[in-house]
């Protein structure tokens, strides 16, 4: 009887230990575009948890369920302090024992500096010449020292909207895959196979957007806030300004007057708002000018989370830009 019990116990223990050895890591991701890429890499293994399902990381407040997910996380993937400042303390306390992939640190060599009004003037003068990522890098490295004061408390020295370049998105996939393989070697082959698929899709996306945006490259426009530098650099677009550098710091009467003047001076075709911020400001700015208004969404607020969200976001961004500039 004892031998039978021992045999049964042995049979039950083996699958449990085997399951524990292959248990998928609990991964938490800050924003939807990055979550989409991580979800695609983890396909067939597990689904990561998304913190911000709708809205902006600027001024976001962590919910109890999100705090609980952070406390249980094996890995947290986020962009960095200057974008998701609300995560700084929770990562030090709740997620102190988890692995963390801070993309702005991992991809530091790909970062551009946050733009100021003077940088918009330089970009407008340079537009039309051959430009690539290296030129933008060089341009960013020689910006005015005044920049640090002007950038605001959420938008710091470096621009962290890195996902808006499909080429940098490829680097995000590579960095995330390497981290997942390290913390979960039992699913390494799955991560690597998924990563290869996603990288191919990102290359195809980049080619599609290049062709689609070619006809509007020279059309001048203003964005709501300075979030699209990586997208503009990738496709040599003619952004001539933004309504605000930091969405939490709206322009005053003088600032609005200056922006209106910029719209007129540059013959801007469109001034774009964003779904998560007040659009009445844009209506005030274009009043009495020939500029149209449109909407650009850098976060995919109304797109369902999942592996296709990033691609839908980028296609929508290009489509909405083209529609506003026609």
Backbone bond lengths (Angstrom), bond angles and torsions (degrees), N, CA, C in turn:
res aa  C-N    CA-C-N  psi(-1)  N-CA   C-N-CA  omega(-1)  CA-C   N-CA-C  phi
1 X - - - 1.480 - - 1.527 111.13 -
2 X 1.382 114.62 -43.97 1.466 119.02 179.15 1.526 110.65 -61.48
3 X 1.343 114.64 -39.34 1.474 119.09 -179.43 1.534 110.55 -65.06
4 X 1.343 117.12 -39.49 1.464 121.57 178.91 1.531 110.92 -63.72
5 X 1.331 115.84 -43.96 1.473 120.56 178.21 1.522 111.06 -62.43
6 X 1.319 115.84 -41.50 1.470 120.79 179.02 1.528 110.83 -62.73
7 X 1.343 115.18 -41.80 1.475 120.00 -179.96 1.526 110.80 -64.91
8 X 1.355 116.34 -44.93 1.475 120.52 179.08 1.523 111.21 -62.51
9 X 1.334 115.73 -43.43 1.470 120.82 178.90 1.523 110.26 -60.30
10 X 1.319 115.56 -42.84 1.464 121.30 179.43 1.542 111.10 -61.35
11 X 1.336 115.78 -42.54 1.466 120.97 -179.55 1.524 112.07 -64.94
12 X 1.353 116.31 -35.25 1.466 120.20 179.35 1.525 111.48 -75.81
13 X 1.338 116.22 -36.92 1.476 120.30 -176.37 1.522 111.47 -68.24
14 X 1.324 116.78 -39.30 1.469 120.45 -175.83 1.535 112.49 -56.76
15 X 1.371 119.52 -51.41 1.463 119.02 179.49 1.533 112.81 -63.77
16 X 1.361 116.26 -35.73 1.468 118.66 -179.24 1.526 110.19 -62.89
17 X 1.346 115.71 -48.47 1.471 119.45 180.00 1.518 111.25 -62.79
18 X 1.348 115.28 -39.61 1.463 120.45 179.10 1.519 110.74 -62.44
19 X 1.354 117.05 -42.58 1.472 121.47 179.41 1.512 110.58 -64.74
20 X 1.375 115.50 -40.25 1.471 119.33 179.95 1.524 110.81 -63.56
21 X 1.341 115.08 -37.74 1.472 118.91 -178.77 1.525 111.34 -65.82
22 X 1.355 116.09 -31.19 1.457 120.04 -177.76 1.533 113.34 -103.63
23 X 1.319 116.63 13.61 1.458 119.99 -178.24 1.531 110.12 -64.44
24 X 1.319 115.83 133.80 1.465 120.42 -177.49 1.531 110.45 -72.82
25 X 1.335 117.12 147.10 1.465 119.29 178.33 1.523 111.54 -71.91
26 X 1.320 116.06 149.62 1.469 121.25 174.88 1.528 107.32 -87.61
27 X 1.326 114.93 114.40 1.468 121.31 -175.54 1.527 109.81 -114.46
28 X 1.323 116.12 133.62 1.465 122.07 178.21 1.531 107.93 -119.43
29 X 1.328 116.71 135.06 1.475 121.95 -178.43 1.525 109.18 -125.40
30 X 1.315 116.74 141.11 1.470 121.55 -172.69 1.525 114.17 -72.31
31 X 1.329 118.48 -54.97 1.470 121.19 -172.00 1.529 112.08 -122.21
32 X 1.315 115.71 156.81 1.468 122.66 -171.40 1.537 115.24 -58.58
33 X 1.335 120.66 -45.79 1.472 118.76 -178.56 1.533 113.07 -60.36
34 X 1.345 116.13 -40.60 1.467 120.12 179.07 1.524 109.49 -71.96
35 X 1.320 116.51 -40.85 1.475 121.78 177.71 1.527 110.85 -56.99
36 X 1.322 116.53 -39.38 1.460 121.51 179.50 1.531 111.19 -59.76
37 X 1.323 116.22 -45.81 1.468 121.03 -179.59 1.529 110.94 -66.92
38 X 1.339 116.42 -41.35 1.467 120.72 179.60 1.534 110.35 -66.60
39 X 1.335 116.42 -38.71 1.475 121.26 177.53 1.522 110.73 -60.35
40 X 1.321 116.66 -41.86 1.471 121.05 179.72 1.530 111.17 -65.24
41 X 1.341 116.62 -38.37 1.473 120.57 179.53 1.526 110.40 -67.90
42 X 1.350 116.90 -34.59 1.464 121.80 -175.88 1.532 113.07 -91.69
43 X 1.312 117.82 6.23 1.466 122.38 -177.80 1.529 110.59 -53.98
44 X 1.333 116.12 128.51 1.462 120.58 -179.90 1.514 113.59 88.03
45 X 1.335 117.09 -6.78 1.468 121.12 178.57 1.528 109.92 -111.07
46 X 1.323 116.52 -57.70 1.477 122.57 179.03 1.520 108.48 -168.00
47 X 1.334 116.53 165.87 1.462 121.69 176.76 1.528 109.40 -107.30
48 X 1.325 117.92 123.33 1.464 119.51 179.08 1.536 111.65 -69.89
49 X 1.308 116.05 158.53 1.464 122.35 178.56 1.523 109.55 -89.92
50 X 1.327 116.32 133.99 1.467 121.97 177.45 1.522 109.43 -99.04
51 X 1.321 117.27 132.63 1.470 120.31 178.12 1.531 110.60 -81.86
52 X 1.343 118.09 -63.67 1.473 120.38 -175.94 1.530 109.48 -90.40
53 X 1.305 115.55 102.27 1.472 120.13 -178.75 1.528 111.58 -83.38
54 X 1.310 116.77 -26.97 1.464 121.51 -179.62 1.532 108.46 -151.71
55 X 1.326 116.17 143.99 1.459 119.27 177.19 1.520 112.84 97.02
56 X 1.308 115.02 -168.57 1.456 122.68 -171.96 1.524 111.58 -107.22
57 X 1.339 117.83 150.12 1.474 119.69 174.72 1.530 112.75 -70.85
58 X 1.329 117.05 -16.25 1.463 120.34 179.81 1.524 109.65 -70.61
59 X 1.310 116.56 114.48 1.465 120.82 178.31 1.517 114.13 77.11
60 X 1.339 118.18 16.79 1.464 121.14 -178.70 1.531 110.83 -71.46
61 X 1.344 117.07 143.95 1.472 122.12 176.66 1.531 109.27 -112.75
62 X 1.308 115.13 129.15 1.472 121.35 -177.83 1.525 110.79 -70.06
63 X 1.337 116.96 132.42 1.467 121.88 177.53 1.532 109.73 -88.30
64 X 1.352 116.76 159.42 1.470 119.60 -179.88 1.532 113.97 -55.37
65 X 1.342 116.87 -40.89 1.475 120.49 -179.56 1.535 110.94 -65.23
66 X 1.335 116.02 -34.85 1.471 120.91 179.36 1.532 110.72 -73.21
67 X 1.322 115.76 -36.69 1.465 120.79 176.58 1.535 109.96 -64.09
68 X 1.335 115.40 -39.59 1.467 121.27 178.84 1.529 110.80 -63.85
69 X 1.342 115.61 -42.09 1.478 120.22 178.83 1.528 110.68 -63.48
70 X 1.325 116.73 -39.31 1.473 120.49 177.96 1.529 111.15 -63.48
71 X 1.328 115.46 -41.14 1.462 120.71 -178.48 1.534 111.84 -63.87
72 X 1.340 116.92 -28.47 1.473 121.44 -178.62 1.531 112.98 -95.78
73 X 1.325 117.26 -5.49 1.474 121.37 -171.55 1.533 113.31 -67.33
74 X 1.329 114.55 139.34 1.469 120.85 169.39 1.528 109.61 -87.55
75 X 1.344 115.00 -29.31 1.465 120.66 -179.70 1.519 109.59 -145.78
76 X 1.330 116.44 134.99 1.465 122.47 174.06 1.531 107.53 -117.38
77 X 1.322 116.17 125.37 1.468 121.35 177.64 1.525 107.86 -110.33
78 X 1.325 116.16 120.19 1.466 120.81 178.40 1.511 108.69 -142.87
79 X 1.342 116.30 169.91 1.467 119.57 -177.13 1.524 110.42 -83.66
80 X 1.347 117.44 -52.20 1.462 118.46 178.26 1.517 113.79 159.50
81 X 1.316 115.02 171.46 1.470 123.88 -172.91 1.533 113.36 -52.38
82 X 1.315 117.47 -41.48 1.466 120.13 -172.95 1.529 112.51 -76.09
83 X 1.324 117.71 -11.37 1.476 120.48 177.00 1.525 110.95 -105.27
84 X 1.343 116.88 -54.08 1.465 120.16 -178.55 1.527 110.04 -108.42
85 X 1.323 115.95 65.03 1.468 120.63 -177.42 1.529 111.80 -61.84
86 X 1.336 117.52 -24.66 1.461 121.45 179.93 1.539 112.18 -64.71
87 X 1.347 116.70 -17.06 1.464 120.41 -177.66 1.530 113.46 -90.83
88 X 1.325 117.20 -10.82 1.468 119.95 -173.28 1.528 112.75 -54.92
89 X 1.333 117.64 -55.94 1.474 120.58 -177.84 1.523 112.70 -68.53
90 X 1.372 118.57 -44.84 1.474 118.29 177.48 1.527 113.70 -57.67
91 X 1.336 117.19 -34.16 1.462 119.65 179.20 1.531 111.10 -70.01
92 X 1.328 116.40 -31.11 1.474 120.73 178.93 1.525 111.91 -77.19
93 X 1.334 116.68 -27.80 1.469 120.32 -175.52 1.523 112.20 -106.26
94 X 1.340 116.49 -66.67 1.468 121.25 -175.61 1.528 112.82 -65.06
95 X 1.341 115.66 -42.75 1.477 120.08 -173.54 1.529 112.65 -107.07
96 X 1.334 116.15 27.42 1.477 118.88 -174.15 1.540 112.69 -65.30
97 X 1.334 116.60 -24.03 1.470 120.04 -179.86 1.526 113.51 -94.94
98 X 1.327 117.04 -1.95 1.472 120.20 -179.28 1.524 110.74 -88.72
99 X 1.327 114.87 159.51 1.463 119.98 169.57 1.517 106.97 -74.87
100 X 1.317 117.19 146.62 1.461 120.60 178.43 1.528 109.56 -130.78
101 X 1.326 114.95 132.24 1.465 120.23 173.49 1.517 107.16 -109.66
102 X 1.326 116.02 104.73 1.468 122.42 177.81 1.521 107.14 -94.52
103 X 1.322 116.33 104.05 1.469 120.82 -171.03 1.521 113.11 -63.40
104 X 1.340 117.38 -34.49 1.468 119.45 -179.65 1.529 111.24 -65.70
105 X 1.338 116.94 -25.84 1.467 121.19 176.50 1.524 109.71 -82.87
106 X 1.330 115.82 -45.54 1.470 120.46 -178.89 1.524 112.35 -62.87
107 X 1.348 116.02 -32.88 1.473 120.76 -176.62 1.534 111.60 -114.28
108 X 1.311 115.78 34.17 1.471 121.02 -174.55 1.523 113.52 -54.49
109 X 1.329 117.05 -36.35 1.471 120.38 -177.59 1.525 112.72 -69.73
110 X 1.339 117.38 -14.53 1.474 121.22 179.73 1.526 113.26 -94.44
111 X 1.339 117.25 -5.65 1.466 120.40 -174.38 1.522 112.88 -75.55
112 X 1.331 115.46 146.57 1.460 123.07 172.14 1.522 108.04 -111.26
113 X 1.305 116.56 155.84 1.464 119.67 177.98 1.524 110.93 -78.33
114 X 1.335 115.35 150.57 1.465 120.54 176.16 1.520 108.61 -62.40
115 X 1.337 116.14 139.03 1.464 120.19 -176.59 1.522 112.55 -85.57
116 X 1.316 114.87 151.88 1.464 122.13 171.47 1.522 107.95 -115.40
117 X 1.333 117.57 177.78 1.463 121.93 178.57 1.513 112.78 -57.24
118 X 1.363 116.45 -37.96 1.462 119.90 -178.99 1.525 111.59 -65.20
119 X 1.337 115.21 -35.08 1.467 119.40 -179.97 1.526 111.75 -66.96
120 X 1.352 116.04 -33.37 1.463 119.54 176.79 1.528 109.63 -62.24
121 X 1.343 116.38 -40.36 1.472 119.95 179.82 1.523 110.42 -62.65
122 X 1.333 116.69 -44.50 1.460 120.85 -179.87 1.524 110.67 -62.46
123 X 1.367 115.06 -43.63 1.473 119.34 -179.62 1.525 110.82 -61.53
124 X 1.331 116.16 -41.61 1.465 119.98 -178.23 1.525 110.84 -64.11
125 X 1.343 116.03 -39.04 1.469 120.02 179.17 1.525 110.90 -67.46
126 X 1.347 116.30 -36.43 1.461 120.52 -175.94 1.524 112.73 -79.94
127 X 1.351 116.98 -23.12 1.466 119.97 -172.74 1.525 111.04 -59.57
128 X 1.327 113.49 138.08 1.463 118.74 -177.82 1.510 110.69 111.08
129 X 1.355 115.76 -24.09 1.457 118.98 174.84 1.509 108.56 -85.87
130 X 1.349 116.87 166.23 1.454 119.81 177.83 1.521 108.85 -63.35
131 X 1.327 116.09 131.21 1.469 120.19 -179.53 1.515 109.70 -137.10
132 X 1.309 115.56 143.55 1.454 120.45 173.11 1.510 108.69 -142.75
133 X 1.318 115.31 -175.63 1.463 120.13 -175.82 1.520 111.68 -60.99
134 X 1.342 116.71 -36.26 1.460 119.75 -177.88 1.515 111.28 -67.84
135 X 1.321 116.34 -37.94 1.454 120.04 178.43 1.524 110.05 -63.88
136 X 1.357 116.34 -42.32 1.465 120.24 178.51 1.523 110.03 -62.85
137 X 1.344 115.57 -37.50 1.452 120.40 178.40 1.522 110.48 -61.34
138 X 1.333 115.44 -47.05 1.451 121.30 -179.00 1.523 110.09 -62.55
139 X 1.335 115.13 -42.62 1.466 121.27 178.94 1.521 110.39 -60.75
140 X 1.353 116.01 -43.61 1.460 120.67 -177.79 1.522 111.69 -66.52
141 X 1.329 116.49 -32.73 1.460 119.85 -176.14 1.524 113.42 -72.32
142 X 1.328 117.62 -15.91 1.463 121.00 -177.28 1.524 113.05 -113.50
143 X 1.323 116.20 28.82 1.463 119.01 -177.76 1.520 111.89 -74.69
144 X 1.300 115.31 165.88 1.451 123.28 -177.24 1.519 111.62 -66.22
145 X 1.345 119.23 141.86 1.460 123.17 -178.11 1.522 112.59 -65.13
146 X 1.310 116.28 -21.61 1.457 121.70 -179.42 1.523 111.85 -61.03
147 X 1.306 114.32 -19.70 1.459 123.27 -172.43 1.534 113.33 -49.88
148 X 1.353 116.99 -43.44 1.458 120.19 -173.01 1.516 112.06 -60.89
149 X 1.316 117.71 -37.10 1.460 120.95 179.11 1.523 110.36 -71.15
150 X 1.326 115.78 -38.46 1.459 121.23 -171.49 1.526 112.71 -77.10
151 X 1.335 115.31 -21.07 1.459 119.24 -169.38 1.520 114.74 -71.61
152 X 1.314 117.97 -20.82 1.470 120.03 177.80 1.517 111.31 87.02
153 X 1.316 116.62 169.46 1.449 119.77 -172.56 1.517 113.03 -81.57
154 X 1.322 119.35 -20.75 1.466 120.03 176.57 1.529 110.04 -93.00
155 X 1.305 117.22 -44.32 1.458 120.95 177.85 1.513 107.53 -90.76
156 X 1.327 116.43 97.92 1.449 120.96 -175.82 1.516 111.80 -84.28
157 X 1.317 114.64 -152.11 1.463 121.43 -175.47 1.536 111.38 -61.84
158 X 1.328 116.24 -42.30 1.463 119.98 -177.26 1.533 111.17 -101.60
159 X 1.316 115.44 143.38 1.462 122.80 177.07 1.533 107.52 -83.78
160 X 1.335 116.83 120.48 1.465 120.11 -174.70 1.529 114.65 -105.24
161 X 1.332 118.17 16.36 1.469 120.62 178.17 1.538 109.93 -83.14
162 X 1.314 114.90 49.38 1.471 121.55 -168.09 1.526 114.27 -67.90
163 X 1.330 117.60 -25.45 1.476 120.68 -176.53 1.529 112.42 -66.87
164 X 1.340 117.87 -13.94 1.468 120.27 -176.78 1.532 112.91 -79.33
165 X 1.300 117.69 6.61 1.465 122.58 169.42 1.521 108.22 -115.06
166 X 1.344 119.06 117.06 1.469 120.03 178.22 1.526 113.53 -58.55
167 X 1.330 116.97 -28.52 1.470 119.28 177.96 1.534 110.49 -68.54
168 X 1.337 115.91 -40.10 1.471 118.75 177.04 1.531 109.67 -72.80
169 X 1.330 117.50 -31.72 1.470 120.71 175.21 1.531 110.26 -58.71
170 X 1.336 116.43 -35.30 1.473 120.04 176.25 1.529 110.33 -62.52
171 X 1.325 116.23 -40.09 1.477 120.50 178.46 1.526 110.86 -67.44
172 X 1.344 116.47 -34.53 1.470 120.98 176.84 1.529 109.59 -63.17
173 X 1.330 116.35 -43.00 1.467 121.67 179.14 1.524 110.31 -62.87
174 X 1.317 117.04 -44.84 1.473 121.22 -178.89 1.534 110.80 -63.81
175 X 1.343 116.80 -45.00 1.472 121.10 -179.74 1.528 111.71 -64.88
176 X 1.341 116.42 -40.97 1.470 120.96 -179.39 1.530 110.84 -68.60
177 X 1.317 116.50 -41.70 1.467 120.93 178.74 1.530 110.55 -60.62
178 X 1.316 116.31 -44.82 1.473 121.02 179.15 1.527 111.09 -59.89
179 X 1.334 116.34 -41.19 1.471 121.16 179.79 1.533 110.88 -67.17
180 X 1.331 117.01 -43.40 1.469 121.25 179.78 1.534 111.80 -64.70
181 X 1.318 116.28 -41.91 1.467 120.97 178.48 1.527 110.40 -61.70
182 X 1.338 115.37 -37.51 1.477 120.46 -179.07 1.531 111.58 -68.36
183 X 1.354 116.99 -44.38 1.467 119.01 -175.84 1.532 112.58 -85.72
184 X 1.350 116.69 -17.02 1.469 120.73 -177.04 1.530 110.22 -140.63
185 X 1.345 116.93 66.87 1.474 119.54 -176.62 1.524 114.32 -61.70
186 X 1.349 117.74 -21.55 1.471 119.87 -178.88 1.527 112.73 -65.01
187 X 1.356 116.96 -23.10 1.469 120.26 178.36 1.543 111.83 -111.56
188 X 1.316 115.59 20.62 1.474 120.70 -175.19 1.524 112.86 -55.62
189 X 1.328 116.73 -44.54 1.467 119.72 -176.71 1.523 111.77 -63.72
190 X 1.337 115.74 -39.48 1.470 120.56 178.47 1.529 110.70 -63.95
191 X 1.332 116.39 -45.74 1.472 120.70 179.01 1.534 110.96 -59.94
192 X 1.311 115.48 -44.57 1.476 120.10 -177.34 1.533 111.43 -66.44
193 X 1.334 115.89 -42.16 1.479 119.99 179.07 1.533 110.42 -64.07
194 X 1.332 116.54 -44.07 1.469 120.72 178.15 1.519 111.33 -63.49
195 X 1.318 115.51 -41.32 1.468 121.47 -179.59 1.525 111.26 -59.18
196 X 1.326 115.88 -42.82 1.471 121.12 178.85 1.530 110.64 -59.62
197 X 1.346 116.00 -43.55 1.477 120.64 178.89 1.520 111.58 -62.43
198 X 1.339 115.90 -45.45 1.468 120.15 -178.14 1.527 111.03 -65.08
199 X 1.313 116.58 -40.84 1.473 120.27 179.67 1.533 110.97 -61.81
200 X 1.329 116.25 -40.10 1.478 120.14 177.42 1.532 110.55 -62.57
201 X 1.342 115.64 -42.35 1.473 120.34 179.69 1.534 111.15 -64.62
202 X 1.326 116.10 -37.52 1.476 120.33 -179.58 1.534 111.26 -68.31
203 X 1.319 116.42 -37.22 1.477 120.59 177.10 1.534 109.21 -65.10
204 X 1.332 116.35 -43.86 1.476 120.66 178.60 1.531 110.41 -63.15
205 X 1.338 116.54 -42.48 1.467 121.52 178.29 1.524 110.89 -59.19
206 X 1.313 116.06 -45.79 1.465 121.42 -179.31 1.533 110.60 -59.04
207 X 1.319 116.34 -43.40 1.468 120.59 179.38 1.530 111.87 -65.59
208 X 1.335 115.81 -41.19 1.471 120.69 178.93 1.527 111.26 -62.54
209 X 1.331 116.31 -45.83 1.470 120.35 -178.29 1.525 111.50 -67.10
210 X 1.332 116.36 -36.76 1.474 120.31 177.52 1.522 111.20 -57.73
211 X 1.322 116.15 -45.97 1.471 121.36 179.99 1.526 111.27 -68.67
212 X 1.334 116.58 -43.82 1.468 121.00 -176.56 1.527 112.31 -64.48
213 X 1.349 116.46 -37.69 1.473 120.71 -174.40 1.531 113.97 -88.45
214 X 1.308 116.30 -9.45 1.472 120.55 -178.72 1.538 113.22 -53.08
215 X 1.356 119.59 -44.55 1.473 119.82 -177.88 1.531 115.19 -66.85
216 X 1.355 118.16 -17.06 1.475 118.95 -176.75 1.534 112.61 -111.23
217 X 1.326 116.29 10.00 1.472 120.01 -176.71 1.525 114.18 -54.56
218 X 1.317 117.36 -35.85 1.465 120.04 -175.17 1.526 113.79 -91.65
219 X 1.338 118.08 -4.75 1.465 120.73 -176.19 1.535 110.43 -76.04
220 X 1.351 118.75 121.10 1.468 120.61 -179.57 1.530 112.12 -76.48
221 X 1.331 116.21 141.65 1.465 120.85 179.08 1.526 110.01 -155.23
222 X 1.339 115.67 164.22 1.459 122.10 174.35 1.531 108.91 -117.79
223 X 1.317 116.86 138.66 1.467 122.16 174.01 1.526 108.43 -94.32
224 X 1.334 116.74 166.07 1.465 119.15 -179.59 1.523 110.83 -69.50
225 X 1.351 116.87 -50.76 1.463 117.61 174.01 1.517 109.31 -136.30
226 X 1.314 115.69 163.24 1.458 121.05 -169.68 1.526 111.30 -74.57
227 X 1.333 115.52 70.37 1.466 120.67 -174.79 1.525 113.43 -114.28
228 X 1.321 117.71 -6.06 1.466 120.30 -165.70 1.526 113.83 -112.59
229 X 1.320 116.90 16.85 1.462 120.76 -175.43 1.531 112.77 -57.38
230 X 1.330 117.14 -39.88 1.472 120.40 -178.76 1.534 111.11 -69.53
231 X 1.310 116.25 -37.21 1.465 121.66 177.20 1.530 109.71 -66.38
232 X 1.333 116.06 -44.04 1.473 121.36 -179.29 1.529 111.42 -65.77
233 X 1.340 116.10 -40.45 1.462 120.39 179.22 1.530 110.76 -66.92
234 X 1.331 116.08 -37.70 1.468 120.75 -178.20 1.521 111.89 -64.92
235 X 1.354 117.28 -34.22 1.467 120.74 -173.50 1.522 113.29 -121.41
236 X 1.346 116.20 15.88 1.468 122.21 174.52 1.531 111.79 51.79
237 X 1.320 116.36 49.19 1.461 122.02 -178.06 1.525 111.20 -85.02
238 X 1.329 115.89 161.74 1.464 120.85 -172.76 1.538 112.38 -106.69
239 X 1.341 116.37 57.27 1.465 120.17 173.29 1.524 108.16 -70.81
240 X 1.328 116.52 131.47 1.479 120.02 -175.64 1.528 112.13 -113.30
241 X 1.337 117.22 3.45 1.453 119.21 178.50 1.518 111.17 167.18
242 X 1.335 115.03 175.41 1.465 120.89 174.05 1.523 107.95 -136.04
243 X 1.325 115.03 154.00 1.465 120.55 179.29 1.523 109.40 -65.35
244 X 1.338 116.37 -37.48 1.467 120.81 178.27 1.525 109.67 -148.46
245 X 1.338 116.29 151.02 1.468 120.63 174.55 1.529 108.80 -77.33
246 X 1.334 115.26 -42.76 1.461 122.22 -178.47 1.524 108.58 -121.29
247 X 1.343 118.76 121.46 1.468 120.73 -176.32 1.527 113.82 -62.90
248 X 1.334 117.82 -17.30 1.467 120.29 177.62 1.532 112.34 -85.35
249 X 1.326 116.03 -3.93 1.464 120.03 179.67 1.525 109.26 -125.79
250 X 1.316 115.83 89.12 1.465 121.24 -177.49 1.524 110.54 -70.62
251 X 1.344 117.83 147.17 1.468 119.72 178.18 1.526 111.67 -68.98
252 X 1.332 115.58 148.67 1.464 120.88 176.48 1.518 110.34 -84.72
253 X 1.322 116.44 -167.61 1.471 121.81 -178.14 1.529 110.89 -59.49
254 X 1.331 116.32 -44.21 1.468 120.69 -179.74 1.532 110.17 -64.45
255 X 1.330 115.32 -43.25 1.465 120.03 -179.93 1.518 112.14 -62.14
256 X 1.330 117.06 -42.33 1.470 121.71 179.23 1.520 110.32 -63.09
257 X 1.331 115.49 -40.96 1.465 120.48 178.41 1.537 111.00 -61.51
258 X 1.326 115.84 -41.76 1.474 120.46 179.30 1.527 111.52 -66.50
259 X 1.321 115.73 -38.58 1.477 119.52 179.49 1.536 110.34 -67.42
260 X 1.329 116.10 -41.42 1.467 120.36 177.17 1.528 110.37 -59.08
261 X 1.332 115.42 -41.07 1.466 120.48 179.27 1.525 110.35 -65.17
262 X 1.335 115.75 -38.87 1.470 120.02 179.14 1.530 110.39 -64.01
263 X 1.328 116.63 -40.37 1.468 121.40 177.96 1.524 109.65 -57.92
264 X 1.336 116.03 -43.77 1.473 120.71 -179.41 1.526 111.57 -70.75
265 X 1.340 116.32 -46.02 1.469 120.70 -176.32 1.523 112.80 -63.67
266 X 1.316 116.46 -34.10 1.471 120.25 -176.33 1.532 112.61 -96.00
267 X 1.353 115.97 -2.00 1.470 120.28 -174.70 1.523 111.42 54.13
268 X 1.322 116.06 42.48 1.472 120.96 -178.50 1.524 110.44 -57.31
269 X 1.318 115.66 131.52 1.465 121.61 -178.50 1.534 110.38 -77.40
270 X 1.337 115.87 -33.83 1.466 119.69 -174.70 1.529 111.00 -150.89
271 X 1.334 115.35 146.65 1.467 121.56 170.45 1.532 105.70 -117.41
272 X 1.326 116.36 118.22 1.464 121.29 -174.40 1.526 112.14 -93.72
273 X 1.327 115.45 138.15 1.464 120.85 172.89 1.531 107.95 -101.16
274 X 1.341 116.55 -176.39 1.463 121.88 176.82 1.519 108.75 -132.23
275 X 1.343 117.82 145.74 1.470 119.84 -175.69 1.521 114.10 -63.21
276 X 1.361 117.65 -27.58 1.457 119.30 -175.84 1.531 113.67 -89.32
277 X 1.336 117.10 -1.29 1.460 120.45 179.33 1.526 110.86 -127.27
278 X 1.306 115.24 161.55 1.468 121.78 -176.48 1.524 111.51 -61.22
279 X 1.336 117.06 127.53 1.464 120.27 -177.42 1.540 112.86 -97.66
280 X 1.359 116.22 -9.17 1.472 118.97 179.85 1.524 111.22 -61.15
281 X 1.325 114.74 -29.77 1.464 120.48 179.00 1.528 110.33 -61.10
282 X 1.328 116.15 -41.38 1.472 121.21 179.24 1.528 110.10 -64.99
283 X 1.329 116.88 -41.17 1.470 121.30 178.38 1.531 110.77 -59.72
284 X 1.324 116.66 -39.38 1.474 121.93 177.69 1.526 110.46 -64.31
285 X 1.322 115.86 -41.51 1.470 120.90 -176.77 1.527 112.65 -67.56
286 X 1.326 117.54 -40.54 1.474 118.80 -176.10 1.532 113.10 -85.40
287 X 1.335 117.26 -8.36 1.465 120.14 -179.53 1.532 110.55 -58.99
288 X 1.322 115.66 127.66 1.461 120.28 -179.84 1.521 114.47 81.63
289 X 1.341 117.61 5.94 1.474 121.19 176.28 1.530 108.30 -116.22
290 X 1.311 116.42 173.28 1.473 120.20 179.10 1.526 111.85 -89.54
291 X 1.344 116.61 -0.11 1.469 120.49 -176.61 1.526 112.06 -71.90
292 X 1.324 114.82 147.19 1.468 121.67 175.13 1.527 108.11 -95.68
293 X 1.322 115.40 174.66 1.460 119.33 172.47 1.522 109.84 -122.00
294 X 1.322 115.59 149.07 1.462 121.73 177.51 1.511 108.14 -146.74
295 X 1.322 117.18 -176.12 1.471 121.18 -179.49 1.518 110.66 -130.23
296 X 1.312 115.49 131.15 1.467 121.83 173.00 1.524 107.60 -120.16
297 X 1.317 116.26 137.96 1.466 120.27 -179.15 1.529 109.51 -125.89
298 X 1.341 117.83 106.13 1.466 120.15 -176.78 1.525 114.20 -78.13
299 X 1.360 116.89 -7.68 1.466 120.27 -174.73 1.526 114.34 -115.29
300 X 1.329 116.90 -9.67 1.463 119.87 -178.94 1.512 112.51 67.48
301 X 1.335 116.37 46.65 1.470 122.13 -174.95 1.518 113.66 -52.89
302 X 1.331 117.44 -40.24 1.469 120.93 -175.14 1.531 113.89 -100.73
303 X 1.319 116.05 10.40 1.469 120.91 -179.96 1.531 108.66 -94.24
304 X 1.322 118.50 133.47 1.473 119.77 177.33 1.528 110.95 -60.95
305 X 1.322 116.60 137.30 1.467 120.85 178.47 1.525 110.04 -65.14
306 X 1.325 116.05 147.94 1.465 119.82 178.73 1.512 111.04 150.78
307 X 1.332 118.03 -179.65 1.464 121.32 -174.85 1.531 114.83 -63.82
308 X 1.342 117.13 -22.77 1.466 119.48 -179.90 1.531 113.03 -91.68
309 X 1.321 117.57 -8.80 1.474 121.37 -174.35 1.524 112.40 -57.65
310 X 1.330 117.30 -42.29 1.470 120.01 -179.01 1.527 110.90 -60.98
311 X 1.319 116.52 -44.94 1.465 121.25 -176.50 1.530 111.10 -68.93
312 X 1.329 116.07 -38.95 1.469 120.58 176.16 1.521 110.41 -63.63
313 X 1.337 116.10 -44.42 1.469 121.97 178.88 1.536 110.81 -55.85
314 X 1.317 116.19 -49.64 1.472 120.59 -176.02 1.526 112.15 -68.19
315 X 1.336 116.73 -38.94 1.470 120.24 176.06 1.530 110.47 -64.71
316 X 1.344 116.28 -42.36 1.467 120.44 178.31 1.521 111.60 -62.78
317 X 1.324 115.74 -41.50 1.464 121.02 179.66 1.530 110.35 -59.33
318 X 1.331 116.05 -46.66 1.467 120.43 179.32 1.532 111.04 -66.00
319 X 1.346 116.96 -44.51 1.470 120.79 -179.35 1.526 112.37 -61.82
320 X 1.339 116.66 -44.26 1.454 121.22 -179.62 1.526 112.19 -67.68
321 X 1.329 115.56 -35.86 1.461 119.92 177.20 1.530 109.56 -65.51
322 X 1.321 116.52 -46.63 1.466 121.48 -179.70 1.531 110.47 -61.85
323 X 1.334 116.67 -43.47 1.468 121.27 179.91 1.532 111.06 -61.47
324 X 1.312 117.01 -39.24 1.463 121.08 -179.92 1.519 113.70 -73.03
325 X 1.324 115.94 -23.37 1.473 119.76 -175.11 1.532 113.22 -101.09
326 X 1.329 117.61 -1.46 1.474 119.67 179.55 1.520 111.00 -73.99
